[in-house]
Amino acid sequence: MARHERVHDRIAAISSGLGGTVGVAARNLASQASVCMNADELFPMASCFKIPIMVEVMRRVDAGGLRLDDRLTLTEADKSPGSTLIHCQEGLRPTVRDLLYLMITLSDNTATDMLWRLVGFGAVNGAMRELDLATIDCSMPNREYFLMGCGAGSDWRGLRGAEIVASWRSFEARGEHGDALERVLEENSRLSGAGFQHLYDERWGLDESCGYEDAFAVDQALDNQGSPRDMAELLAMIVESRCASAPSCRLMIEIMSRQEWREKIPAGLPQGLFVANKTGGVSGTSNDAAIAYTPSAAPIVMVVYCKGLSQTAKDRASQAIAGIAAELYEHLGEPA
């Protein structure tokens, strides 16, 4: 018990330096030893929500409704900032497999929306409910979300962050939020990828350093949300082939292992470990969700979510998450 309290104290000390709220859910799937802190609280998932989308795509592959070599055609209306595909020529025909790698390894928002629209926007939440993951809520597509934030469209033009949130809540209360999403897409159907990127840069700055308070208000309230515990359980399902077939789950782990961003959980783990992870970040939030295998091949799932962070705290969050991962591994893992 003393050792368990010690790891909680160490994580709390690291978290206190950030301010905001930090949620942790981690478990060694061999020993079932676990560490949780604020694990059932809701957090903005940021790009960690792309893991549930990947799971639903692979479930469709398992069911025969999709093939990994099926090709989708890129259009200007697919494109969103925060992607490599926004710079690619309309008419490009990536495969489902290509889009999965882009979505996870580069966190490509255009690839994400293309896959999400392919399976249907309600399908991801439907799959999460079938898996008994009640808190994971994937309901806000990237393109629509970024258009709203940029003030593109009659419902959002000229609004500050808090006003965007209030307007969205009003649409929700009247059951008109689906119509609002369709409307912002329709009103911007002729907007090119280059034009969208220009709008985004003009609103938030080339390095996203402008308007932090407005972005914070929107992202903390309206970003896709979920609990650390449910994301850790979804990772465990992938490891144990409980959410899709064994070949599909192996592919998902392989894709996550090619992640380009390794400065959070992987940076706190011993060198040489096999780590598959998906990072995420929006204003006020920095996240990582990872599967790590000890030298004896025991899988550990680790999820660290942060919310309510100031701009300077968000800049420090990657190092803090790495420090938390180190404490989690010391408690749940084994010597390298």
Buried (B, 14 or more C-beta within 10 A) or exposed (E): EEEEEEBBEBBEEBBEEBBBBBBBBBBBBBEEBBBBBBBEBBBBBBBBBBBBBBBBBBBBBBEEEBEBEBEBEBEBBBBBBBBEBBEBEEEBEBBBBBBBBBBBBBBBBBBBBBBBEBBEBEBBBEBBEEBEBEBBBBBBBBBBBBBBBBBBBEBBEEBBBBBBBBBBEEBEEEEEBEEBBEBBBEBBEEBBBEBBBBBBBEBBEEEBEEBBEBBBBBBBBBBBBBBBBBBBBBBBBBBEBEBBBEEBBBBBBEBBBEBEBBEBBBBBBBEEBBBBBBBBBBBBBBBBBBBBBBEEEBBBBBBBBBBBBBEEBBEBBBBBBBBBBBBBBBBBBBEE
